[in-house]
Amino acid sequence: MKVLRHRHSLKKRIESLKEKDLSIGFVPTMGALHDGHLSLVIKARKENDIVVASLFVNPLQFGPKEDLKKYPRNFIRDRKLFEKAGVDILFAPSPDEFYPPNFQNHIQVGSLSKGLCGRTRPHHFGGVATVVLRLINLVQPDRMYLGQKDFQQVRVLEQLIIDMDLSTKIVRCPIVRETDGLAMSSRNVYLSPEERGEAPILQASLRSIARLIQKGEKRPKILQKELIRGLKLAKTARVDYAEIVDAQTLRPVVELTPLPHKREILIAAALCFSKARLIDNILIKV
Ligand code: AMP
């Protein structure tokens, strides 16, 4: 595996791969790797000639009071894990290298970024879209692998690809979980033992709502109320949001009746623990 720290060396490498007509799969990450990240690499490895991963804790997607400085970083461990999972090129720039001093243009994201996580993180998805657009321009991937744990991020980036007329295809990858159901996240290390004990309530509550829908409950207000009730069983956390939204528009669902075409519904929630805000979701077809 080649580790590249500079944009110009990455560009040169990509140029020569393109000349050889090799397909490129790309996995953007902020490091602090777990099996969720590695599942994206493994899928990319199967579907492409070359796998490029990036490791960059993007300052633009953190709010002023968020955990940018404290975000877990362990380059040596991450490098080994990336290599073992089959990455060919690891792009790991410094913030100054990635955003040169005169950098001043940002992507302004639309309605997909306003609800769910966007309500408490108003600048987050603009920062994500800016970093990913820049990474796509550098890496020129045929496919980019994203985890559905960050479903809103997936939808924002799918729309970015359409709006900017990019040819990269987004591959959505399933959520990888701990054995007790908690979605893997780099932020799980912030949980105290007591909080870690309660954290699986997040997924359990989402699942109980999916079951209610499957049993025929069609009233979103009732479903949301039940979801909040379930989430509140986690006494060490505060409910940030609990929503039933259309998986395409991310707007709250008013009625759960099927549309003429197949409709996907997202049940999504976020719990704030003392040092970690955890998100999770379930996608269901109605
Ligand atoms: P991050 O390093 O948190 O920016 O995440 C990098 C990529 O890994 C994103 O596409 C995430 O959605 C994905 N990811 C994070 N956690 C998981 C998980 N538990 N299962 C699958 N993908 C994940």
Boltz pocket constraint, residues with backbone or C-beta under 6 A from the ligand:
constraints:
  - pocket:
      binder: B
      contacts: [[A, 28], [A, 29], [A, 30], [A, 31], [A, 35], [A, 36], [A, 37], [A, 39], [A, 40], [A, 145], [A, 146], [A, 147], [A, 148], [A, 149], [A, 150], [A, 173], [A, 174], [A, 175], [A, 176], [A, 177], [A, 183], [A, 184], [A, 185], [A, 186]]
      max_distance: 6.0
